[in-house]
Amino acid sequence: MRLILALVLMLTGLPAMAQNGPVQTLLQTYADDIAKPSRRTIQPVLDDLAASGLPAMPSFLEAWADKGIVQRDEDGLFFYGTREGDIYVLRSVEDGSDAGEVGRREASELKPNAGVRRLIGTALVQFQLNDPDPARRRAALESLSRSPSADLLEPLRASIEGEEDPALRARKVALDRLITVRFGTDLDTRLAAIDWMSDQVSLEARAALNGLLTTDRIVGAPDADANVARVLTVGDDITEADALALLADEDILPPEVTRADRDAALIAALDNGEVAGTPVHTLNTEAARWTAYEELAAAGQVPARPPEDAVATLLAENPISEVYDEPDPTITAAAEAALAEVTSRVARAQAADLGLDALSLASIYFLAAIGLAITFGVMGVINMAHGEFIMLGAYTGYVVQQVVPDYTVSLIIALPLAFVVAAAAGVALERLVIRHLAHRPLETLLATFGISVAVQQIVKNVFGTQAVPLTSPDWLAGAWVVNDVIGISYIRIGIFVLALIFLGVLVYILRRTRLGLEVRAVTQNPGMAASLGIDPDRVGMATFALGSGIAGVAGVAIGLFAQVTSEMGAGYIVQSFMTVVVGGVGSVFGTLAGAGLIGGLQKGIEWLNPSNTLAAQTYMILFIILFIQVRPRGIVAQKGRHAQ
């Protein structure tokens, strides 16, 4: 009987035991403060909850901040509560196990205000900094960066030693330095943190250093222990109007006598047609009225006018200074030196970022222009439809993606297919039009321009007038970020690599193959090449196919980051011709040099005038016109028939 009774008591007591674990016991110690928290009383409670180290405490704090905790009126116990109609479904705060149900009127839902929720979030960060889940630790660091606190500095430092994730460890170290600069009390530690920031270019580091150098303007002599940044000079550092406004805020400006005050005083002093012995009819000028007023002032009847140099004297007697909000001059001096170093690093990083942008743009121009350079160099044809080969390549990539949904596979298929499609279109153009207009450049130009318009209209009829998407694979998404200043998208890097590949392939074809030998021969002297058995007509067709195919591949690459429309090729035809002319007609390396020059020039002008891209294009064209006047044959001049 005793055994049965013990078992019954044990079984009936299990629910109570489950609710009276260490978390519930600690919560009951502060039951009133938790049930009705305020910002003035809740901080000691949160400190004890955080110091407990209980594994279940973070879940409780999260639920409390999200208003997911209820207190049962019967016994004052706390539970996770989910309302379903007129009841609360309860779960244990110890392990989240089922704790039954209670009527809506038999429990109270805890609803901390916004201020208390912020304090709860701060306490929760202490748990999350050491959470096994890296995502939770990362979220804690983001929360800490948004709301840094001196109270969390020690827990943050304690969590650095055991951090195994290199990225999170670096982030913790950075936050430690940032918070130390702002809230640290030890001079050497703060100076070490400032020295660490001098090697950074991040926005956070710059903001922290600037925060140490904030100033306030004061009028008059500063306190003896004030950390004075500088004494302002009126006219150089501060305008006279701003200085007078500061003096007015301190109520130390001389009284001003306005014309209305003067006239009122003169009227009040009027006696028998005279004012201070002066007949009224003589007071018909400003000078006479002021003279009469000064006589009244000399008699003590009205306030005297301030002297003309009163403002200058007042400003000289009340200097205006800028005083650092940071009281320690050692800290501000170190912050100024660190900020100067950071500014230099940022300038160098901006130059490097601008160079990467210019290199990326140059690789795009090289891909777009190299095909034109080859055909122009061999055949001397001004092909205004070259941009449409770029457009056809981009639409080929779009069609492939509609058939093959895997973006990586579709890109692998699209690149060679775009080459084939554009090359076939180039051969058709050369066979049907250009060969019949040989040695007639003006007619060729007009014919190819008309064909480009016709091709654009055909594409509009097939695909519509709206831009179509050409999506890059996931491995090309995002960007390579070196720091807060230097970064370049993976798509741009991919285009740069593609440009290098085509550069190597073309150099090999032109230097190591029979076709390259024939192309160079026809380029330099077509008559002599024909007498040696080379068919210039066949070489021209092959060259046109190669140049057009390369333009098609460029279209796929460009379409990955630009809009794919029927007019997209027109946006690159002008740059392509400028690249070819500046670099040197028919030269691969000349085209490379021309693309680098134009890409760098355009990015440089845009950096100097970022709000007006049209001006950048205009200045670039003017520069190229001047460049051609100095070097009409381009950077890399060709030999043979184009040398003239």
C-alpha positions as CSV (number, residue, x, y, z in Angstrom):
1,M,0.0,0.0,0.0
2,R,2.9,2.4,0.8
3,L,4.5,1.6,-2.5
4,I,1.2,2.3,-4.4
5,L,0.7,5.5,-2.5
6,A,4.2,6.7,-3.3
7,L,3.7,6.0,-7.0
8,V,0.4,7.8,-7.0
9,L,2.0,10.8,-5.3
10,M,4.9,10.7,-7.8
11,L,2.7,10.6,-10.8
12,T,0.3,13.3,-9.6
13,G,3.3,15.5,-8.7
14,L,5.1,15.2,-12.1
15,P,3.3,18.2,-13.7
16,A,4.0,20.4,-10.7
17,M,7.7,19.3,-10.8
18,A,7.8,20.1,-14.5
19,Q,6.6,23.7,-13.8
20,N,8.8,24.3,-10.7
21,G,12.2,23.9,-12.4
22,P,15.1,26.3,-12.1
23,V,13.7,28.8,-14.7
24,Q,10.3,29.0,-13.0
25,T,11.9,29.3,-9.6
26,L,14.0,32.2,-10.7
27,L,11.1,33.9,-12.4
28,Q,8.9,33.6,-9.3
29,T,11.6,35.5,-7.4
30,Y,10.8,38.5,-9.5
31,A,7.2,37.7,-10.4
32,D,5.8,41.2,-9.7
33,D,8.5,43.0,-11.6
34,I,8.1,40.6,-14.6
35,A,4.4,40.8,-14.6
36,K,4.4,44.7,-14.5
37,P,7.8,45.8,-15.7
38,S,9.1,49.3,-16.1
39,R,12.3,50.7,-17.4
40,R,13.3,51.9,-14.0
41,T,12.9,48.6,-12.2
42,I,13.5,45.9,-14.7
43,Q,17.2,46.2,-15.4
44,P,18.4,44.4,-12.1
45,V,15.9,41.6,-12.9
46,L,17.3,41.2,-16.4
47,D,20.9,41.2,-15.1
48,D,20.1,38.3,-12.7
49,L,18.2,36.4,-15.5
50,A,21.1,36.9,-17.8
51,A,23.7,35.9,-15.2
52,S,21.8,32.7,-14.4
53,G,23.2,31.0,-17.5
54,L,20.1,28.7,-17.7
55,P,19.8,27.1,-21.2
56,A,16.1,27.8,-21.4
57,M,16.4,31.4,-20.4
58,P,17.0,32.8,-24.0
59,S,13.8,31.2,-25.2
60,F,11.9,32.8,-22.3
61,L,13.4,36.3,-23.0
62,E,12.6,36.0,-26.7
63,A,9.0,35.0,-26.0
64,W,8.6,37.7,-23.4
65,A,9.8,40.4,-25.8
66,D,7.4,39.0,-28.4
67,K,4.4,39.1,-25.9
68,G,4.3,35.3,-25.9
69,I,4.3,34.8,-22.1
70,V,1.2,34.5,-19.9
71,Q,0.9,34.3,-16.1
72,R,-1.7,31.9,-14.6
73,D,-3.8,33.8,-12.1
74,E,-4.4,30.7,-9.9
75,D,-0.8,30.3,-8.8
76,G,1.2,33.1,-10.5
77,L,3.3,30.7,-12.6
78,F,4.6,31.8,-16.0
79,F,4.0,29.8,-19.3
80,Y,4.5,30.1,-23.0
81,G,0.9,30.9,-24.1
82,T,-0.8,30.7,-27.4
83,R,-4.4,32.1,-27.5
84,E,-7.0,30.0,-29.3
85,G,-10.4,31.6,-29.0
86,D,-11.3,31.9,-25.3
87,I,-8.4,29.7,-24.0
88,Y,-4.6,29.8,-23.8
89,V,-2.7,26.7,-24.7
90,L,0.2,26.6,-22.2
91,R,3.7,25.2,-22.5
92,S,6.3,24.9,-19.9
93,V,9.0,27.6,-19.6
94,E,11.5,24.8,-18.6
95,D,11.4,22.7,-21.7
96,G,8.4,23.8,-23.8
97,S,6.4,20.7,-23.0
98,D,2.6,20.8,-22.9
99,A,1.2,22.3,-19.7
100,G,-2.5,22.2,-20.4
101,E,-5.0,24.9,-21.1
102,V,-6.5,27.8,-19.2
103,G,-9.4,30.2,-19.8
104,R,-8.7,33.6,-21.3
105,R,-10.0,35.3,-18.1
106,E,-7.9,33.0,-15.9
107,A,-4.5,34.2,-17.1
108,S,-2.8,37.5,-17.9
109,E,-0.8,38.1,-21.0
110,L,2.5,39.9,-20.4
111,K,2.8,43.0,-22.7
112,P,6.1,44.8,-22.0
113,N,6.3,48.3,-23.6
114,A,8.8,49.3,-26.2
115,G,11.4,50.5,-23.7
116,V,11.3,47.3,-21.7
117,R,11.5,45.2,-24.9
118,R,14.7,47.0,-25.9
119,L,16.2,46.2,-22.5
120,I,15.1,42.6,-22.9
121,G,16.8,42.5,-26.3
122,T,20.0,43.8,-24.8
123,A,19.9,41.1,-22.1
124,L,19.1,38.5,-24.8
125,V,22.3,39.5,-26.7
126,Q,24.4,38.2,-23.9
127,F,23.0,34.7,-24.4
128,Q,23.1,34.9,-28.2
129,L,26.8,35.8,-28.3
130,N,27.7,32.3,-27.2
131,D,24.8,30.5,-28.8
132,P,25.8,27.2,-30.7
133,D,23.9,28.4,-33.7
134,P,26.1,30.8,-35.9
135,A,23.0,32.5,-37.2
136,R,22.0,33.4,-33.7
137,R,25.4,34.8,-32.9
138,R,25.4,36.8,-36.1
139,A,22.0,38.2,-35.3
140,A,23.3,39.1,-31.8
141,L,26.2,41.0,-33.3
142,E,23.9,42.9,-35.7
143,S,21.7,43.8,-32.8
144,L,24.7,45.0,-30.8
145,S,26.0,47.1,-33.7
146,R,22.7,48.9,-34.0
147,S,22.4,49.5,-30.2
148,P,25.8,49.4,-28.6
149,S,25.9,49.4,-24.9
150,A,28.7,49.6,-22.3
151,D,27.0,46.8,-20.3
152,L,27.6,44.4,-23.2
153,L,31.3,45.2,-23.6
154,E,32.5,42.6,-21.1
155,P,30.2,39.8,-22.4
156,L,31.3,40.6,-25.9
157,R,35.0,40.4,-25.0
158,A,34.4,37.1,-23.1
159,S,32.8,35.6,-26.2
160,I,35.7,36.3,-28.5
161,E,38.1,33.7,-27.1
162,G,35.8,30.8,-27.7
163,E,34.5,32.0,-31.2
164,E,35.5,29.4,-33.8
165,D,34.0,31.1,-36.9
166,P,36.7,33.3,-38.4
167,A,34.2,35.8,-39.8
168,L,32.2,36.1,-36.6
169,R,35.4,36.4,-34.6
170,A,36.6,39.2,-36.7
171,R,33.2,40.9,-36.4
172,K,33.3,40.5,-32.6
173,V,36.8,42.0,-32.5
174,A,35.7,45.0,-34.6
175,L,32.6,45.6,-32.4
176,D,34.9,45.4,-29.3
177,R,37.0,48.2,-30.7
178,L,34.1,50.3,-31.8
179,I,32.3,50.0,-28.4
180,T,35.5,50.5,-26.5
181,V,36.2,53.8,-28.3
182,R,32.8,55.1,-27.3
183,F,32.2,53.6,-23.9
184,G,35.6,52.5,-22.7
185,T,37.0,53.9,-19.4
186,D,40.7,52.9,-19.7
187,L,42.8,55.4,-21.6
188,D,45.3,52.8,-23.0
189,T,42.5,50.5,-24.2
190,R,40.8,53.3,-26.0
191,L,44.0,54.5,-27.6
192,A,44.7,50.9,-28.8
193,A,41.2,50.8,-30.3
194,I,41.8,54.1,-32.1
195,D,45.1,52.8,-33.4
196,W,43.3,49.7,-34.7
197,M,40.8,51.9,-36.5
198,S,43.6,53.8,-38.3
199,D,44.1,50.7,-40.4
200,Q,40.4,50.4,-41.4
201,V,38.3,52.0,-44.1
202,S,34.9,50.8,-42.9
203,L,32.1,53.2,-42.5
204,E,31.7,52.1,-38.9
205,A,35.3,53.0,-38.1
206,R,35.0,56.3,-39.8
207,A,31.8,57.1,-37.9
208,A,33.4,56.1,-34.6
209,L,36.4,58.4,-35.2
210,N,34.2,61.2,-36.3
211,G,32.0,60.7,-33.2
212,L,35.1,61.4,-31.0
213,L,35.7,64.6,-32.8
214,T,32.2,66.2,-32.5
215,T,32.3,69.7,-31.2
216,D,30.0,72.3,-29.7
217,R,30.4,76.1,-30.2
218,I,30.6,78.2,-27.1
219,V,30.7,82.0,-26.7
220,G,33.3,83.5,-24.4
221,A,36.3,82.0,-22.6
222,P,36.0,78.2,-22.3
223,D,36.4,76.4,-19.0
224,A,40.0,75.8,-17.9
225,D,39.6,72.0,-18.4
226,A,37.7,72.2,-21.7
227,N,39.2,70.4,-24.7
228,V,39.3,73.2,-27.2
229,A,39.4,72.3,-30.8
230,R,40.0,75.8,-32.2
231,V,39.0,79.4,-31.8
232,L,36.9,80.6,-34.8
233,T,37.8,83.6,-36.8
234,V,34.9,85.7,-37.9
235,G,34.9,85.9,-41.7
236,D,37.1,82.9,-42.2
237,D,35.7,80.1,-40.0
238,I,32.3,81.6,-39.3
239,T,30.2,84.3,-40.9
240,E,29.4,87.5,-39.0
241,A,25.7,86.7,-39.2
242,D,26.2,83.2,-37.6
243,A,28.5,84.8,-34.9
244,L,25.9,87.4,-34.1
245,A,23.2,84.7,-33.9
246,L,25.4,82.9,-31.3
247,L,25.8,86.1,-29.4
248,A,22.1,86.7,-29.5
249,D,21.5,83.3,-28.0
250,E,23.6,84.3,-25.1
251,D,21.8,87.7,-24.7
252,I,25.0,89.7,-25.1
253,L,24.2,91.7,-28.2
254,P,24.2,95.5,-27.8
255,P,20.7,97.1,-27.9
256,E,19.8,98.1,-31.4
257,V,17.9,101.4,-32.1
258,T,15.8,100.9,-35.2
259,R,14.4,103.6,-37.4
260,A,11.0,102.9,-35.9
261,D,12.4,103.4,-32.4
262,R,14.1,106.6,-33.4
263,D,10.9,108.1,-35.0
264,A,8.8,107.1,-32.0
265,A,11.4,108.9,-29.7
266,L,11.4,112.0,-31.8
267,I,7.6,112.2,-31.8
268,A,7.5,111.7,-28.1
269,A,10.0,114.6,-27.6
270,L,8.1,117.0,-29.9
271,D,7.5,120.4,-28.1
272,N,6.2,123.5,-29.7
273,G,7.3,122.4,-33.2
274,E,10.8,121.5,-32.1
275,V,12.7,118.4,-31.1
276,A,15.7,119.1,-28.9
277,G,15.7,122.6,-30.1
278,T,15.6,121.7,-33.7
279,P,12.6,122.8,-35.8
280,V,10.5,119.9,-37.1
281,H,10.5,121.2,-40.7
282,T,14.3,120.7,-40.8
283,L,14.1,117.0,-39.9
284,N,13.5,116.0,-43.5
285,T,16.5,113.8,-43.9
286,E,17.8,110.6,-42.3
287,A,21.0,112.4,-41.1
288,A,19.0,115.2,-39.5
289,R,16.7,112.8,-37.7
290,W,19.6,110.8,-36.3
291,T,21.4,114.0,-35.2
292,A,18.3,115.0,-33.3
293,Y,18.0,111.6,-31.7
294,E,21.7,111.8,-30.6
295,E,21.0,115.2,-29.0
296,L,18.2,113.5,-27.1
297,A,20.5,110.7,-26.1
298,A,23.1,113.2,-24.9
299,A,20.5,114.8,-22.7
300,G,19.7,111.4,-21.3
301,Q,16.1,111.3,-22.6
302,V,16.5,108.2,-24.9
303,P,19.0,105.2,-25.0
304,A,22.2,106.0,-26.8
305,R,23.0,104.5,-30.1
306,P,25.8,101.9,-30.0
307,P,29.0,103.0,-31.7
308,E,29.6,101.9,-35.3
309,D,32.3,99.4,-34.2
310,A,30.2,98.0,-31.4
311,V,29.6,94.7,-33.2
312,A,33.3,94.2,-34.0
313,T,34.2,95.1,-30.4
314,L,31.6,92.7,-29.0
315,L,32.9,89.9,-31.2
316,A,36.5,90.6,-30.1
317,E,35.5,90.6,-26.4
318,N,33.5,87.4,-26.8
319,P,35.5,84.9,-28.8
320,I,33.7,81.9,-30.2
321,S,35.4,78.5,-29.8
322,E,34.7,74.9,-30.8
323,V,35.1,72.6,-27.9
324,Y,35.3,68.8,-28.3
325,D,32.5,66.8,-26.6
326,E,35.3,64.3,-25.7
327,P,37.0,65.8,-22.6
328,D,40.4,64.0,-23.0
329,P,42.7,65.8,-25.4
330,T,44.8,62.7,-25.8
331,I,41.9,60.8,-27.2
332,T,40.9,63.6,-29.7
333,A,44.5,64.0,-30.8
334,A,44.8,60.3,-31.5
335,A,41.4,60.3,-33.2
336,E,42.5,63.2,-35.5
337,A,45.7,61.4,-36.5
338,A,43.8,58.1,-37.1
339,L,41.1,59.8,-39.1
340,A,43.7,61.5,-41.3
341,E,45.3,58.0,-42.0
342,V,41.9,56.5,-42.7
343,T,41.1,59.3,-45.1
344,S,44.3,58.6,-47.0
345,R,43.4,54.9,-47.1
346,V,39.9,55.6,-48.3
347,A,41.3,57.8,-51.1
348,R,43.6,55.0,-52.2
349,A,40.8,52.5,-52.0
350,Q,38.5,54.8,-54.0
351,A,41.3,55.0,-56.7
352,A,41.6,51.2,-56.7
353,D,37.8,50.9,-57.0
354,L,37.7,53.4,-59.8
355,G,40.4,51.4,-61.5
356,L,38.4,48.2,-61.2
357,D,35.3,49.9,-62.6
358,A,37.4,51.3,-65.5
359,L,38.9,47.8,-66.1
360,S,35.5,46.3,-66.1
361,L,34.1,48.8,-68.6
362,A,37.2,48.4,-70.8
363,S,36.6,44.6,-70.9
364,I,33.0,45.2,-72.1
365,Y,34.1,47.7,-74.7
366,F,36.9,45.3,-75.9
367,L,34.4,42.4,-76.3
368,A,32.0,44.7,-78.2
369,A,34.7,46.2,-80.4
370,I,37.1,43.4,-81.2
371,G,34.9,41.9,-83.9
372,L,34.4,45.3,-85.5
373,A,38.2,45.9,-85.4
374,I,38.9,42.7,-87.3
375,T,36.3,43.2,-90.0
376,F,37.2,46.9,-90.4
377,G,40.9,46.1,-90.5
378,V,40.6,43.4,-93.2
379,M,37.7,44.6,-95.3
380,G,37.6,48.4,-94.6
381,V,33.9,48.1,-94.1
382,I,32.1,50.6,-91.8
383,N,29.4,48.1,-90.5
384,M,26.7,50.1,-88.7
385,A,24.8,46.8,-88.0
386,H,27.6,45.5,-85.8
387,G,25.6,46.4,-82.7
388,E,22.7,44.2,-83.9
389,F,25.1,41.1,-83.7
390,I,25.5,42.0,-80.0
391,M,21.7,42.2,-79.7
392,L,21.2,38.8,-81.5
393,G,23.7,37.2,-79.1
394,A,21.8,38.5,-76.1
395,Y,18.4,37.3,-77.4
396,T,20.0,33.9,-78.2
397,G,20.9,33.6,-74.5
398,Y,17.4,34.5,-73.5
399,V,15.8,31.9,-75.8
400,V,18.2,29.2,-74.5
401,Q,17.1,30.1,-70.9
402,Q,13.5,29.6,-71.9
403,V,14.3,26.0,-73.0
404,V,17.0,25.1,-70.4
405,P,15.9,26.5,-67.0
406,D,19.2,25.7,-65.3
407,Y,21.0,29.0,-65.6
408,T,24.5,27.5,-65.5
409,V,23.8,24.9,-68.2
410,S,22.0,27.5,-70.3
411,L,24.9,29.9,-70.1
412,I,27.3,27.1,-71.2
413,I,25.0,26.4,-74.2
414,A,24.3,30.0,-75.0
415,L,27.9,31.2,-75.4
416,P,28.8,29.0,-78.3
417,L,25.3,29.1,-79.8
418,A,25.4,32.9,-79.7
419,F,28.7,32.8,-81.6
420,V,27.2,30.5,-84.2
421,V,24.0,32.6,-84.6
422,A,25.8,35.9,-84.9
423,A,28.4,34.4,-87.2
424,A,25.8,33.0,-89.5
425,A,24.0,36.4,-89.5
426,G,27.4,38.1,-90.3
427,V,28.1,35.7,-93.2
428,A,24.6,36.4,-94.6
429,L,25.2,40.1,-94.4
430,E,28.5,39.9,-96.0
431,R,27.4,37.5,-98.9
432,L,24.1,39.3,-99.6
433,V,25.1,43.0,-99.2
434,I,28.6,43.9,-98.4
435,R,30.4,42.0,-101.1
436,H,28.3,43.8,-103.7
437,L,29.2,47.2,-102.3
438,A,32.9,46.7,-102.2
439,H,35.0,49.9,-102.3
440,R,31.9,52.0,-101.9
441,P,32.2,53.0,-98.2
442,L,29.3,55.5,-98.2
443,E,26.8,53.1,-99.7
444,T,28.0,50.4,-97.4
445,L,27.5,52.6,-94.4
446,L,24.0,53.5,-95.4
447,A,23.1,50.0,-96.3
448,T,24.3,48.5,-93.0
449,F,22.5,51.3,-91.1
450,G,19.3,50.5,-92.9
451,I,19.8,46.8,-92.1
452,S,20.3,47.5,-88.4
453,V,17.0,49.4,-88.3
454,A,15.3,46.5,-90.1
455,V,16.8,43.9,-87.7
456,Q,15.7,45.9,-84.7
457,Q,12.1,46.0,-86.0
458,I,12.1,42.3,-86.8
459,V,13.2,41.5,-83.2
460,K,10.5,43.8,-81.8
461,N,7.9,42.0,-83.8
462,V,9.1,38.6,-82.5
463,F,10.0,39.4,-78.8
464,G,8.0,42.6,-78.2
465,T,9.2,46.0,-77.2
466,Q,9.7,45.3,-73.5
467,A,13.0,44.2,-72.1
468,V,13.5,40.5,-71.6
469,P,15.4,39.0,-68.7
470,L,18.8,37.2,-69.1
471,T,19.4,35.8,-65.7
472,S,22.9,35.0,-64.4
473,P,23.7,31.8,-62.5
474,D,23.8,32.0,-58.7
475,W,27.6,31.7,-58.7
476,L,27.7,35.0,-60.6
477,A,25.3,36.7,-58.2
478,G,26.6,39.1,-55.6
479,A,30.0,40.9,-55.6
480,W,33.5,40.5,-54.5
481,V,33.8,43.0,-51.7
482,V,37.3,43.8,-50.4
483,N,36.1,46.4,-47.9
484,D,33.5,49.1,-47.6
485,V,35.0,51.0,-50.5
486,I,36.3,48.4,-53.0
487,G,33.9,46.0,-54.6
488,I,33.1,44.6,-58.0
489,S,30.3,42.3,-59.1
490,Y,31.1,38.7,-60.1
491,I,29.4,39.3,-63.4
492,R,31.9,42.0,-64.2
493,I,34.7,39.7,-63.2
494,G,33.3,37.0,-65.4
495,I,33.2,39.4,-68.4
496,F,36.8,40.4,-67.7
497,V,37.9,36.8,-67.7
498,L,35.9,36.2,-70.9
499,A,37.7,39.2,-72.5
500,L,41.1,37.7,-71.5
501,I,40.1,34.3,-73.0
502,F,39.1,35.9,-76.4
503,L,42.2,38.0,-76.4
504,G,44.3,34.9,-76.0
505,V,42.3,33.0,-78.7
506,L,42.5,35.8,-81.2
507,V,46.2,36.3,-80.7
508,Y,46.7,32.6,-81.2
509,I,44.5,32.5,-84.3
510,L,46.3,35.5,-85.9
511,R,49.8,34.5,-84.9
512,R,49.7,30.7,-85.1
513,T,47.2,29.6,-87.7
514,R,47.0,29.7,-91.5
515,L,43.8,31.8,-91.3
516,G,45.6,34.3,-89.1
517,L,48.5,34.5,-91.6
518,E,46.1,35.1,-94.5
519,V,44.2,37.7,-92.5
520,R,47.4,39.6,-91.7
521,A,48.5,39.4,-95.3
522,V,45.2,40.7,-96.7
523,T,45.1,43.4,-94.1
524,Q,48.6,44.7,-95.0
525,N,48.5,44.2,-98.8
526,P,45.5,42.5,-100.4
527,G,46.9,42.8,-103.9
528,M,50.1,41.0,-103.0
529,A,48.2,38.4,-101.0
530,A,46.0,37.6,-104.0
531,S,49.0,37.2,-106.2
532,L,50.3,34.6,-103.7
533,G,47.2,32.5,-104.0
534,I,45.2,33.9,-101.1
535,D,41.5,34.5,-101.8
536,P,40.7,37.9,-100.2
537,D,37.0,37.3,-100.7
538,R,37.1,34.0,-98.8
539,V,39.3,35.6,-96.1
540,G,36.9,38.5,-95.8
541,M,33.9,36.2,-95.3
542,A,35.7,34.2,-92.7
543,T,36.9,37.3,-90.9
544,F,33.4,38.8,-91.0
545,A,32.0,35.5,-89.5
546,L,34.6,35.6,-86.7
547,G,34.0,39.2,-85.8
548,S,30.3,38.8,-85.9
549,G,30.4,35.7,-83.7
550,I,32.6,37.4,-81.1
551,A,30.0,40.2,-81.0
552,G,27.3,37.6,-80.3
553,V,29.2,36.2,-77.4
554,A,29.7,39.8,-76.1
555,G,25.9,40.2,-76.3
556,V,25.4,37.2,-73.9
557,A,27.9,38.7,-71.5
558,I,26.4,42.2,-71.7
559,G,22.9,40.9,-71.3
560,L,23.7,39.3,-67.9
561,F,23.8,42.8,-66.3
562,A,22.1,45.1,-68.9
563,Q,18.6,45.2,-70.2
564,V,18.1,43.0,-73.3
565,T,16.1,45.0,-75.8
566,S,16.1,45.4,-79.5
567,E,18.0,48.7,-79.2
568,M,20.7,47.5,-76.9
569,G,23.3,47.1,-79.7
570,A,22.9,50.8,-80.7
571,G,24.2,51.8,-77.3
572,Y,27.6,50.1,-78.0
573,I,28.1,50.8,-81.7
574,V,29.5,54.4,-81.0
575,Q,31.9,53.2,-78.3
576,S,32.9,50.3,-80.5
577,F,33.9,52.6,-83.4
578,M,35.7,55.0,-81.0
579,T,37.6,52.0,-79.5
580,V,38.7,50.8,-82.9
581,V,39.7,54.2,-84.2
582,V,41.6,55.2,-81.0
583,G,43.3,51.9,-80.7
584,G,44.3,51.4,-84.3
585,V,42.3,49.9,-87.1
586,G,42.7,46.1,-87.4
587,S,44.9,45.6,-84.4
588,V,43.9,43.3,-81.5
589,F,46.3,44.9,-79.1
590,G,45.3,48.3,-80.4
591,T,41.7,47.6,-79.7
592,L,42.7,46.5,-76.2
593,A,44.6,49.7,-75.6
594,G,41.7,51.8,-77.0
595,A,39.2,50.0,-74.8
596,G,41.4,50.6,-71.8
597,L,41.8,54.3,-72.7
598,I,38.1,54.9,-73.3
599,G,36.9,52.9,-70.3
600,G,39.3,54.7,-68.0
601,L,38.5,58.1,-69.5
602,Q,34.8,57.6,-69.2
603,K,35.0,56.4,-65.6
604,G,37.3,59.2,-64.7
605,I,35.0,61.9,-66.1
606,E,32.0,60.3,-64.4
607,W,33.8,60.4,-61.1
608,L,34.6,64.1,-61.6
609,N,31.0,64.8,-62.6
610,P,28.8,61.9,-61.3
611,S,25.5,63.7,-61.7
612,N,25.7,64.1,-65.5
613,T,26.6,61.1,-67.5
614,L,25.7,62.9,-70.8
615,A,28.5,65.4,-70.0
616,A,30.9,62.5,-69.6
617,Q,30.0,61.2,-73.0
618,T,30.4,64.7,-74.5
619,Y,33.8,65.3,-72.9
620,M,35.0,61.8,-74.0
621,I,34.1,62.4,-77.6
622,L,35.9,65.8,-77.5
623,F,39.0,64.2,-76.1
624,I,39.0,61.5,-78.8
625,I,38.6,64.1,-81.5
626,L,41.7,65.9,-80.1
627,F,43.5,62.6,-79.7
628,I,42.9,61.7,-83.4
629,Q,44.3,65.1,-84.4
630,V,47.5,64.2,-82.7
631,R,47.7,60.5,-83.6
632,P,45.4,59.9,-86.5
633,R,46.5,56.2,-87.0
634,G,45.6,55.3,-83.4
635,I,47.7,54.0,-80.5
636,V,48.9,50.9,-82.4
637,A,49.3,51.9,-86.0
638,Q,48.8,49.3,-88.7
639,K,51.0,48.8,-91.7
640,G,49.9,48.4,-95.3
641,R,46.9,49.9,-96.9
642,H,45.5,51.4,-93.7
643,A,48.8,53.1,-92.9
644,Q,47.7,56.0,-95.1
